[in-house]
Amino acid sequence: MTTKTLTLIRHAKSSWSDPNLQDKLRPLNKRGLRDLSRMNALLQHLHLKPDLILCSTAKRALETLEGLRQGLDANDDNVKFVEQLYEADSPHLLSEITLRPDSVSHLAIIGHNPGLTDLINQLSGLELGNLATCAIAQIRFECEHWSDIEAQPGTFQLLLSPKAIAANE
């Protein structure tokens, strides 16, 4: 049996300094940029290298991808921008996952809450209250096809957050 690994990344903390700015266009704030630096260094140490990264087209998600580019080994060949990930709920996220080719063993998604948290709970059987900004969660599935990941709960592998990392520094 082969395995599929799903890494879910919530965008870093965004700015609310301009109340007239469209939500999709909000950039990261100072804390978000600081958190990205910390998480990127950790990802480089962990060697998490997704075969494919799906990224929301919201500005804060795109900036999160840029900040994690080295740690995820992201390049033009393994990144796909998916507009539908913006405000996607867990059923839509799941449909995006099951569309991926089975040659992809490790899939990462950079997106938004509440969809990411709901998806983690659905696929792992956990009751995670909230995936924090810039947090990374990983679930592993014993299956050959992405379309099979709903058949049985995956194994929750990893949960990293900037707050937890800072507490251990």
CORRA-V795094 format. One record per residue. N is the residue number from 0. NEAR is the number of other C-alpha atoms within 8 Angstrom. Layout:
# CORRA-V795094
N:NEAR / N:NEAR
This chain:
# CORRA-V795094
0:5 / 1:6 / 2:10 / 3:15 / 4:11 / 5:11 / 6:13 / 7:12 / 8:13 / 9:16 / 10:13 / 11:15 / 12:12 / 13:10 / 14:9 / 15:6 / 16:4 / 17:6 / 18:5 / 19:4 / 20:7 / 21:6 / 22:5 / 23:8 / 24:9 / 25:13 / 26:9 / 27:13 / 28:9 / 29:6 / 30:8 / 31:13 / 32:12 / 33:8 / 34:11 / 35:13 / 36:10 / 37:10 / 38:12 / 39:14 / 40:9 / 41:9 / 42:12 / 43:11 / 44:7 / 45:6 / 46:8 / 47:8 / 48:8 / 49:13 / 50:9 / 51:11 / 52:13 / 53:12 / 54:15 / 55:14 / 56:11 / 57:11 / 58:10 / 59:15 / 60:15 / 61:11 / 62:10 / 63:13 / 64:10 / 65:7 / 66:11 / 67:14 / 68:11 / 69:9 / 70:15 / 71:13 / 72:8 / 73:12 / 74:7 / 75:5 / 76:5 / 77:10 / 78:11 / 79:8 / 80:8 / 81:9 / 82:8 / 83:7 / 84:13 / 85:11 / 86:8 / 87:10 / 88:10 / 89:10 / 90:7 / 91:9 / 92:13 / 93:9 / 94:8 / 95:8 / 96:9 / 97:8 / 98:8 / 99:8 / 100:6 / 101:8 / 102:4 / 103:10 / 104:10 / 105:12 / 106:14 / 107:12 / 108:11 / 109:15 / 110:14 / 111:12 / 112:10 / 113:8 / 114:12 / 115:16 / 116:12 / 117:10 / 118:12 / 119:13 / 120:11 / 121:9 / 122:12 / 123:11 / 124:9 / 125:7 / 126:5 / 127:8 / 128:5 / 129:7 / 130:11 / 131:7 / 132:10 / 133:16 / 134:14 / 135:13 / 136:13 / 137:12 / 138:15 / 139:12 / 140:11 / 141:9 / 142:11 / 143:10 / 144:8 / 145:13 / 146:8 / 147:8 / 148:12 / 149:7 / 150:5 / 151:6 / 152:11 / 153:12 / 154:8 / 155:9 / 156:8 / 157:8 / 158:8 / 159:9 / 160:12 / 161:11 / 162:6 / 163:8 / 164:10 / 165:7 / 166:6 / 167:5 / 168:4
